[in-house]
Amino acid sequence: MNLASNTSSLAGRVLLSAIFISAGVSKLGAGYAGTQGYMESMGISGALLPLVIVTEIMAGLAVLLGFKTRVAALVLAGFSLLAAVLFHFDFSDQMQSILFMKNLAIAGGLLTLVAHGSGAFAIDNLRVNRN
């Protein structure tokens, strides 16, 4: 891979991970109760919120750092698709349609990471080169 490709892979990981890390961190404080209430209003147990937060932050950090990238990206792609179906499936509401499509696009980017890996600037690549 050349420098432009490696830099693009890193930039893609940074941009894809940012939405998950920031969403997870925002739920830790004042956003916790509101998110829990929204989940419950959609028929999803609020007791799952800690799992959601851990998934967003830990898998987001893994993608950012390029650690177990394919696994973390697959988890987040599934998470994005599940969130799209559970929370944004109301196509009569234009905002929900936009959010649904956003989640599909994010899942598509994450599946590209699953297919092609993290690129050279990643912990995954460092671990491979040491062996």
PAROZA-734396 format. One record per atom (N, C-alpha, C): residue number from 1; residue in three letters; atom name; x, y, z. Coordinates in Angstrom, 3 decimals. Last residue first. Layout:
BEGIN
i / aa / at / east / north / up
NUM / ALA / CA / X / Y / Z
...
This chain:
BEGIN
i / aa / at / east / north / up
131 / ASN / N / 5.789 / -10.872 / 14.465
131 / ASN / CA / 5.893 / -12.341 / 14.460
131 / ASN / C / 6.764 / -12.839 / 13.372
130 / ARG / N / 5.586 / -8.182 / 13.964
130 / ARG / CA / 6.486 / -8.637 / 15.049
130 / ARG / C / 6.702 / -10.131 / 15.023
129 / ASN / N / 3.647 / -7.776 / 12.044
129 / ASN / CA / 5.039 / -7.598 / 11.671
129 / ASN / C / 6.003 / -8.095 / 12.732
128 / VAL / N / 1.273 / -8.112 / 13.478
128 / VAL / CA / 1.609 / -9.056 / 12.417
128 / VAL / C / 3.087 / -8.971 / 12.084
127 / ARG / N / 1.311 / -5.905 / 15.181
127 / ARG / CA / 1.369 / -7.250 / 15.760
127 / ARG / C / 1.750 / -8.281 / 14.720
126 / LEU / N / 1.059 / -3.844 / 13.333
126 / LEU / CA / 2.268 / -3.939 / 14.149
126 / LEU / C / 2.431 / -5.331 / 14.731
125 / ASN / N / -1.519 / -4.315 / 12.355
125 / ASN / CA / -0.376 / -4.429 / 11.454
125 / ASN / C / 0.928 / -4.549 / 12.235
124 / ASP / N / -3.077 / -3.782 / 14.642
124 / ASP / CA / -3.144 / -5.083 / 13.967
124 / ASP / C / -1.923 / -5.313 / 13.097
123 / ILE / N / -2.573 / -1.083 / 15.099
123 / ILE / CA / -1.983 / -2.071 / 16.004
123 / ILE / C / -2.006 / -3.453 / 15.368
122 / ALA / N / -1.872 / 0.763 / 12.109
122 / ALA / CA / -2.791 / 0.106 / 13.028
122 / ALA / C / -2.041 / -0.878 / 13.909
121 / PHE / N / -1.305 / 1.730 / 9.333
121 / PHE / CA / -1.167 / 2.495 / 10.571
121 / PHE / C / -2.145 / 1.975 / 11.610
120 / ALA / N / -2.066 / 0.050 / 7.187
120 / ALA / CA / -0.729 / -0.067 / 7.782
120 / ALA / C / -0.610 / 0.616 / 9.138
119 / GLY / N / -5.426 / -1.321 / 7.507
119 / GLY / CA / -4.366 / -0.537 / 6.867
119 / GLY / C / -3.092 / -0.606 / 7.683
118 / SER / N / -7.432 / -2.948 / 8.520
118 / SER / CA / -7.227 / -1.631 / 9.107
118 / SER / C / -6.234 / -0.752 / 8.373
117 / GLY / N / -9.469 / -4.812 / 6.129
117 / GLY / CA / -8.604 / -4.625 / 7.286
117 / GLY / C / -8.352 / -3.162 / 7.592
116 / HIS / N / -11.288 / -5.396 / 4.140
116 / HIS / CA / -9.930 / -4.979 / 3.752
116 / HIS / C / -8.982 / -4.756 / 4.920
115 / ALA / N / -13.724 / -6.300 / 5.283
115 / ALA / CA / -13.193 / -6.912 / 4.064
115 / ALA / C / -11.712 / -6.629 / 3.839
114 / VAL / N / -14.060 / -4.651 / 7.495
114 / VAL / CA / -14.066 / -6.103 / 7.676
114 / VAL / C / -13.400 / -6.777 / 6.475
113 / LEU / N / -14.105 / -2.176 / 6.220
113 / LEU / CA / -12.998 / -2.503 / 7.124
113 / LEU / C / -12.911 / -4.013 / 7.358
112 / THR / N / -16.524 / -2.507 / 4.924
112 / THR / CA / -15.324 / -2.333 / 4.108
112 / THR / C / -14.083 / -2.612 / 4.955
111 / LEU / N / -18.207 / -2.513 / 7.091
111 / LEU / CA / -18.018 / -3.775 / 6.374
111 / LEU / C / -16.837 / -3.703 / 5.403
110 / LEU / N / -18.083 / 0.215 / 7.717
110 / LEU / CA / -17.507 / -0.763 / 8.645
110 / LEU / C / -17.285 / -2.111 / 7.968
109 / GLY / N / -19.487 / 1.283 / 5.547
109 / GLY / CA / -18.083 / 1.634 / 5.772
109 / GLY / C / -17.390 / 0.646 / 6.688
108 / GLY / N / -22.005 / 0.077 / 6.040
108 / GLY / CA / -21.265 / -0.185 / 4.808
108 / GLY / C / -19.791 / 0.148 / 4.942
107 / ALA / N / -22.692 / 1.233 / 8.479
107 / ALA / CA / -22.484 / -0.215 / 8.417
107 / ALA / C / -21.704 / -0.585 / 7.157
106 / ILE / N / -23.013 / 3.861 / 7.553
106 / ILE / CA / -21.962 / 3.555 / 8.530
106 / ILE / C / -21.656 / 2.058 / 8.512
105 / ALA / N / -25.241 / 3.468 / 5.888
105 / ALA / CA / -23.976 / 3.935 / 5.324
105 / ALA / C / -22.811 / 3.639 / 6.264
104 / LEU / N / -27.187 / 2.694 / 7.770
104 / LEU / CA / -26.805 / 1.779 / 6.685
104 / LEU / C / -25.455 / 2.175 / 6.093
103 / ASN / N / -27.309 / 5.036 / 9.303
103 / ASN / CA / -26.845 / 3.793 / 9.916
103 / ASN / C / -26.438 / 2.763 / 8.868
102 / LYS / N / -28.357 / 6.744 / 7.343
102 / LYS / CA / -27.050 / 7.034 / 7.951
102 / LYS / C / -26.480 / 5.760 / 8.567
101 / MET / N / -30.889 / 5.611 / 6.953
101 / MET / CA / -29.907 / 5.556 / 5.861
101 / MET / C / -28.497 / 5.848 / 6.372
100 / PHE / N / -31.995 / 6.233 / 9.482
100 / PHE / CA / -31.929 / 4.852 / 9.010
100 / PHE / C / -30.851 / 4.713 / 7.934
99 / LEU / N / -31.894 / 9.014 / 9.425
99 / LEU / CA / -31.093 / 8.287 / 10.412
99 / LEU / C / -30.943 / 6.811 / 10.031
98 / ILE / N / -33.757 / 9.447 / 7.361
98 / ILE / CA / -32.370 / 9.911 / 7.213
98 / ILE / C / -31.456 / 9.157 / 8.177
97 / SER / N / -36.045 / 8.383 / 8.560
97 / SER / CA / -35.543 / 7.817 / 7.292
97 / SER / C / -34.091 / 8.196 / 7.067
96 / GLN / N / -36.321 / 10.123 / 10.688
96 / GLN / CA / -36.031 / 8.715 / 10.957
96 / GLN / C / -35.517 / 8.011 / 9.703
95 / MET / N / -36.936 / 12.471 / 9.277
95 / MET / CA / -35.718 / 12.408 / 10.088
95 / MET / C / -35.338 / 10.959 / 10.390
94 / GLN / N / -39.430 / 11.805 / 8.086
94 / GLN / CA / -38.253 / 12.039 / 7.250
94 / GLN / C / -36.953 / 11.946 / 8.047
93 / ASP / N / -41.582 / 9.358 / 8.887
93 / ASP / CA / -40.875 / 10.478 / 9.521
93 / ASP / C / -39.562 / 10.673 / 8.759
92 / SER / N / -42.286 / 7.121 / 7.601
92 / SER / CA / -43.211 / 8.244 / 7.460
92 / SER / C / -42.622 / 9.514 / 8.077
91 / PHE / N / -40.494 / 5.191 / 8.300
91 / PHE / CA / -40.221 / 5.910 / 7.062
91 / PHE / C / -41.230 / 7.023 / 6.790
90 / ASP / N / -39.191 / 4.113 / 10.998
90 / ASP / CA / -40.423 / 4.855 / 10.710
90 / ASP / C / -40.199 / 5.729 / 9.481
89 / PHE / N / -36.943 / 2.914 / 11.950
89 / PHE / CA / -37.665 / 2.230 / 10.882
89 / PHE / C / -38.972 / 2.920 / 10.496
88 / HIS / N / -35.076 / 3.416 / 13.974
88 / HIS / CA / -35.232 / 4.377 / 12.870
88 / HIS / C / -36.032 / 3.824 / 11.698
87 / PHE / N / -34.756 / 1.441 / 15.927
87 / PHE / CA / -35.021 / 2.818 / 16.342
87 / PHE / C / -35.355 / 3.782 / 15.204
86 / LEU / N / -34.374 / -1.131 / 14.829
86 / LEU / CA / -35.116 / -0.970 / 16.080
86 / LEU / C / -35.556 / 0.462 / 16.359
85 / VAL / N / -32.905 / -0.714 / 12.436
85 / VAL / CA / -34.188 / -1.418 / 12.408
85 / VAL / C / -35.016 / -1.149 / 13.663
84 / ALA / N / -30.653 / 0.694 / 13.373
84 / ALA / CA / -31.465 / 1.221 / 12.272
84 / ALA / C / -32.856 / 0.601 / 12.290
83 / ALA / N / -29.620 / -1.044 / 15.291
83 / ALA / CA / -30.147 / 0.257 / 15.717
83 / ALA / C / -31.037 / 0.859 / 14.636
82 / LEU / N / -28.785 / -3.105 / 13.555
82 / LEU / CA / -29.802 / -3.370 / 14.576
82 / LEU / C / -30.441 / -2.060 / 15.051
81 / LEU / N / -26.816 / -1.755 / 12.122
81 / LEU / CA / -27.981 / -2.296 / 11.426
81 / LEU / C / -29.130 / -2.574 / 12.399
80 / SER / N / -25.015 / -1.155 / 14.206
80 / SER / CA / -25.618 / -0.082 / 13.403
80 / SER / C / -26.871 / -0.557 / 12.680
79 / PHE / N / -24.308 / -3.733 / 15.094
79 / PHE / CA / -24.921 / -2.782 / 16.019
79 / PHE / C / -25.650 / -1.684 / 15.247
78 / GLY / N / -23.026 / -4.690 / 12.791
78 / GLY / CA / -24.250 / -5.332 / 13.282
78 / GLY / C / -25.022 / -4.425 / 14.218
77 / ALA / N / -20.883 / -2.869 / 12.820
77 / ALA / CA / -21.775 / -2.931 / 11.654
77 / ALA / C / -23.103 / -3.576 / 12.060
76 / LEU / N / -19.667 / -3.496 / 15.253
76 / LEU / CA / -20.293 / -2.187 / 15.089
76 / LEU / C / -21.210 / -2.132 / 13.865
75 / VAL / N / -18.770 / -6.116 / 14.664
75 / VAL / CA / -19.666 / -5.874 / 15.803
75 / VAL / C / -20.400 / -4.545 / 15.610
74 / LEU / N / -17.054 / -5.549 / 12.515
74 / LEU / CA / -18.209 / -6.415 / 12.310
74 / LEU / C / -19.235 / -6.221 / 13.431
73 / ALA / N / -15.135 / -3.981 / 13.801
73 / ALA / CA / -15.938 / -3.390 / 12.729
73 / ALA / C / -17.186 / -4.228 / 12.453
72 / ALA / N / -14.038 / -5.880 / 15.551
72 / ALA / CA / -14.708 / -4.692 / 16.092
72 / ALA / C / -15.605 / -4.056 / 15.040
71 / VAL / N / -12.954 / -7.686 / 13.641
71 / VAL / CA / -13.954 / -8.132 / 14.617
71 / VAL / C / -14.747 / -6.939 / 15.144
70 / ARG / N / -11.124 / -6.042 / 12.269
70 / ARG / CA / -12.189 / -6.739 / 11.546
70 / ARG / C / -13.307 / -7.184 / 12.483
69 / THR / N / -9.389 / -5.084 / 14.341
69 / THR / CA / -10.238 / -4.191 / 13.555
69 / THR / C / -11.393 / -4.909 / 12.893
68 / LYS / N / -7.734 / -5.558 / 16.490
68 / LYS / CA / -8.814 / -6.510 / 16.187
68 / LYS / C / -9.874 / -5.809 / 15.334
67 / PHE / N / -7.068 / -2.207 / 16.387
67 / PHE / CA / -6.841 / -3.412 / 17.190
67 / PHE / C / -8.021 / -4.352 / 17.008
66 / GLY / N / -7.059 / 0.432 / 15.479
66 / GLY / CA / -6.728 / -0.644 / 14.563
66 / GLY / C / -6.371 / -1.921 / 15.298
65 / LEU / N / -7.914 / 2.506 / 16.981
65 / LEU / CA / -6.526 / 2.093 / 17.151
65 / LEU / C / -6.094 / 1.021 / 16.148
64 / LEU / N / -10.604 / 2.638 / 16.084
64 / LEU / CA / -9.721 / 3.803 / 16.045
64 / LEU / C / -8.257 / 3.391 / 16.074
63 / VAL / N / -11.557 / 0.070 / 16.699
63 / VAL / CA / -11.487 / 0.514 / 15.307
63 / VAL / C / -10.521 / 1.686 / 15.184
62 / ALA / N / -11.329 / 0.228 / 19.509
62 / ALA / CA / -10.621 / -0.822 / 18.770
62 / ALA / C / -10.478 / -0.443 / 17.298
61 / LEU / N / -13.080 / 2.333 / 20.105
61 / LEU / CA / -11.640 / 2.487 / 20.354
61 / LEU / C / -10.821 / 1.451 / 19.593
60 / GLY / N / -15.483 / 1.028 / 19.357
60 / GLY / CA / -15.065 / 2.265 / 18.708
60 / GLY / C / -13.579 / 2.516 / 18.887
59 / ALA / N / -15.564 / -1.036 / 21.177
59 / ALA / CA / -15.393 / -1.374 / 19.761
59 / ALA / C / -14.979 / -0.135 / 18.971
58 / MET / N / -15.816 / 0.615 / 23.522
58 / MET / CA / -14.712 / -0.350 / 23.360
58 / MET / C / -14.491 / -0.728 / 21.891
57 / ILE / N / -18.092 / 2.318 / 23.038
57 / ILE / CA / -16.781 / 2.846 / 23.422
57 / ILE / C / -15.667 / 1.855 / 23.109
56 / GLU / N / -20.200 / 0.585 / 22.196
56 / GLU / CA / -19.840 / 1.782 / 21.440
56 / GLU / C / -18.424 / 2.243 / 21.762
55 / THR / N / -20.173 / -1.406 / 24.218
55 / THR / CA / -19.979 / -1.751 / 22.806
55 / THR / C / -19.512 / -0.540 / 22.017
54 / VAL / N / -20.738 / 0.111 / 26.507
54 / VAL / CA / -19.473 / -0.632 / 26.411
54 / VAL / C / -19.171 / -0.979 / 24.952
53 / ILE / N / -23.326 / 1.039 / 25.807
53 / ILE / CA / -22.231 / 1.969 / 26.071
53 / ILE / C / -20.875 / 1.282 / 25.920
52 / VAL / N / -24.754 / -1.380 / 25.578
52 / VAL / CA / -24.668 / -0.461 / 24.449
52 / VAL / C / -23.471 / 0.465 / 24.616
51 / LEU / N / -24.547 / -2.323 / 28.192
51 / LEU / CA / -23.958 / -3.097 / 27.097
51 / LEU / C / -23.776 / -2.231 / 25.848
50 / PRO / N / -26.052 / -0.331 / 29.545
50 / PRO / CA / -24.620 / -0.502 / 29.820
50 / PRO / C / -23.894 / -1.306 / 28.728
49 / LEU / N / -28.680 / -0.781 / 28.303
49 / LEU / CA / -27.882 / 0.407 / 28.029
49 / LEU / C / -26.412 / 0.265 / 28.403
48 / LEU / N / -30.310 / -2.839 / 28.999
48 / LEU / CA / -29.286 / -3.124 / 27.993
48 / LEU / C / -28.357 / -1.941 / 27.742
47 / ALA / N / -32.250 / -1.821 / 30.612
47 / ALA / CA / -31.176 / -2.569 / 31.275
47 / ALA / C / -30.049 / -2.923 / 30.303
46 / GLY / N / -34.237 / -0.893 / 29.032
46 / GLY / CA / -33.193 / 0.052 / 29.409
46 / GLY / C / -32.034 / -0.607 / 30.122
45 / SER / N / -35.446 / -2.953 / 26.473
45 / SER / CA / -35.142 / -2.831 / 27.894
45 / SER / C / -33.999 / -1.843 / 28.130
44 / ILE / N / -37.460 / -1.502 / 24.012
44 / ILE / CA / -36.184 / -2.165 / 24.304
44 / ILE / C / -35.857 / -1.930 / 25.776
43 / GLY / N / -39.629 / -0.012 / 23.190
43 / GLY / CA / -39.849 / -1.408 / 23.523
43 / GLY / C / -38.578 / -2.198 / 23.795
42 / MET / N / -39.236 / 2.644 / 22.937
42 / MET / CA / -39.214 / 1.877 / 21.689
42 / MET / C / -39.360 / 0.374 / 21.935
41 / SER / N / -39.110 / 3.492 / 25.486
41 / SER / CA / -40.260 / 3.945 / 24.700
41 / SER / C / -40.356 / 3.211 / 23.364
40 / GLU / N / -36.631 / 2.436 / 26.199
40 / GLU / CA / -37.840 / 1.824 / 26.755
40 / GLU / C / -39.084 / 2.253 / 25.986
39 / MET / N / -34.951 / 4.206 / 24.815
39 / MET / CA / -34.921 / 2.768 / 24.525
39 / MET / C / -36.217 / 2.110 / 24.992
38 / TYR / N / -35.624 / 6.603 / 26.116
38 / TYR / CA / -35.906 / 6.435 / 24.688
38 / TYR / C / -35.918 / 4.966 / 24.310
37 / GLY / N / -34.671 / 6.062 / 28.713
37 / GLY / CA / -36.088 / 6.321 / 28.481
37 / GLY / C / -36.474 / 6.139 / 27.029
36 / GLN / N / -31.938 / 5.851 / 28.149
36 / GLN / CA / -32.657 / 4.712 / 28.735
36 / GLN / C / -34.159 / 4.867 / 28.506
35 / THR / N / -31.428 / 8.433 / 27.282
35 / THR / CA / -31.250 / 7.306 / 26.366
35 / THR / C / -32.007 / 6.084 / 26.857
34 / GLY / N / -31.967 / 9.862 / 29.638
34 / GLY / CA / -32.712 / 10.142 / 28.418
34 / GLY / C / -32.625 / 9.000 / 27.425
33 / ALA / N / -30.056 / 8.787 / 31.402
33 / ALA / CA / -31.492 / 8.634 / 31.684
33 / ALA / C / -32.335 / 8.870 / 30.435
32 / TYR / N / -27.574 / 9.529 / 30.077
32 / TYR / CA / -27.942 / 8.149 / 30.418
32 / TYR / C / -29.449 / 7.976 / 30.560
31 / GLY / N / -26.750 / 12.119 / 29.659
31 / GLY / CA / -27.518 / 11.467 / 28.603
31 / GLY / C / -28.028 / 10.078 / 28.937
30 / ALA / N / -25.117 / 12.859 / 31.763
30 / ALA / CA / -26.500 / 13.347 / 31.749
30 / ALA / C / -27.356 / 12.649 / 30.699
29 / GLY / N / -22.965 / 10.269 / 31.201
29 / GLY / CA / -23.363 / 11.315 / 32.139
29 / GLY / C / -24.838 / 11.612 / 32.067
28 / LEU / N / -22.742 / 8.321 / 29.234
28 / LEU / CA / -22.237 / 8.053 / 30.584
28 / LEU / C / -22.732 / 9.064 / 31.610
27 / LYS / N / -23.444 / 9.087 / 26.728
27 / LYS / CA / -24.447 / 8.346 / 27.494
27 / LYS / C / -24.006 / 8.097 / 28.935
26 / SER / N / -21.158 / 10.153 / 25.673
26 / SER / CA / -22.257 / 11.068 / 25.997
26 / SER / C / -23.339 / 10.391 / 26.829
25 / VAL / N / -19.657 / 7.853 / 25.143
25 / VAL / CA / -19.235 / 8.744 / 26.231
25 / VAL / C / -20.381 / 9.667 / 26.633
24 / GLY / N / -21.099 / 6.840 / 22.917
24 / GLY / CA / -20.964 / 6.070 / 24.152
24 / GLY / C / -20.612 / 6.944 / 25.340
23 / ALA / N / -20.770 / 8.918 / 21.048
23 / ALA / CA / -22.112 / 8.512 / 21.481
23 / ALA / C / -22.050 / 7.741 / 22.795
22 / SER / N / -17.977 / 8.961 / 20.736
22 / SER / CA / -18.661 / 10.139 / 21.277
22 / SER / C / -20.075 / 9.790 / 21.764
21 / ILE / N / -17.581 / 6.365 / 19.680
21 / ILE / CA / -16.925 / 6.779 / 20.924
21 / ILE / C / -17.671 / 7.955 / 21.539
20 / PHE / N / -19.133 / 6.483 / 17.313
20 / PHE / CA / -19.426 / 5.500 / 18.359
20 / PHE / C / -18.821 / 5.917 / 19.694
19 / ILE / N / -18.036 / 8.554 / 15.808
19 / ILE / CA / -19.469 / 8.576 / 16.129
19 / ILE / C / -19.808 / 7.615 / 17.267
18 / ALA / N / -15.320 / 7.797 / 15.535
18 / ALA / CA / -15.694 / 8.996 / 16.289
18 / ALA / C / -17.169 / 8.992 / 16.695
17 / SER / N / -14.958 / 5.659 / 13.808
17 / SER / CA / -14.962 / 5.403 / 15.255
17 / SER / C / -15.491 / 6.584 / 16.047
16 / LEU / N / -14.995 / 6.862 / 11.278
16 / LEU / CA / -16.006 / 5.862 / 11.635
16 / LEU / C / -16.090 / 5.657 / 13.145
15 / LEU / N / -12.743 / 8.570 / 11.459
15 / LEU / CA / -14.083 / 9.120 / 11.234
15 / LEU / C / -15.185 / 8.131 / 11.610
14 / VAL / N / -10.651 / 6.736 / 11.886
14 / VAL / CA / -10.889 / 7.836 / 12.828
14 / VAL / C / -12.324 / 8.347 / 12.689
13 / ARG / N / -10.865 / 5.131 / 9.602
13 / ARG / CA / -11.064 / 4.540 / 10.935
13 / ARG / C / -11.364 / 5.620 / 11.972
12 / GLY / N / -10.283 / 7.058 / 7.632
12 / GLY / CA / -11.568 / 6.369 / 7.641
12 / GLY / C / -11.873 / 5.753 / 8.989
11 / ALA / N / -7.634 / 7.661 / 8.297
11 / ALA / CA / -8.661 / 8.707 / 8.378
11 / ALA / C / -10.055 / 8.082 / 8.419
10 / LEU / N / -6.426 / 5.156 / 7.738
10 / LEU / CA / -6.402 / 5.713 / 9.086
10 / LEU / C / -7.503 / 6.761 / 9.252
9 / SER / N / -6.919 / 5.013 / 4.976
9 / SER / CA / -7.429 / 3.972 / 5.877
9 / SER / C / -7.480 / 4.472 / 7.310
8 / SER / N / -5.496 / 7.252 / 4.101
8 / SER / CA / -6.954 / 7.189 / 3.930
8 / SER / C / -7.575 / 6.141 / 4.833
7 / THR / N / -2.910 / 6.431 / 4.676
7 / THR / CA / -3.448 / 7.603 / 5.359
7 / THR / C / -4.968 / 7.627 / 5.254
6 / ASN / N / -2.691 / 4.287 / 2.888
6 / ASN / CA / -2.555 / 4.067 / 4.333
6 / ASN / C / -3.135 / 5.216 / 5.134
5 / SER / N / -3.006 / 5.643 / 0.445
5 / SER / CA / -3.930 / 4.581 / 0.824
5 / SER / C / -3.891 / 4.333 / 2.333
4 / ALA / N / -0.793 / 7.378 / 0.511
4 / ALA / CA / -2.158 / 7.911 / 0.387
4 / ALA / C / -3.192 / 6.877 / 0.826
3 / LEU / N / 1.398 / 5.574 / 0.662
3 / LEU / CA / 1.110 / 6.496 / 1.753
3 / LEU / C / -0.319 / 7.038 / 1.697
2 / ASN / N / 0.393 / 2.291 / -0.619
2 / ASN / CA / 1.156 / 3.533 / -0.628
2 / ASN / C / 0.692 / 4.459 / 0.502
1 / MET / N / 0.831 / -1.186 / 0.000
1 / MET / CA / 0.000 / 0.000 / 0.000
1 / MET / C / 0.876 / 1.250 / 0.000
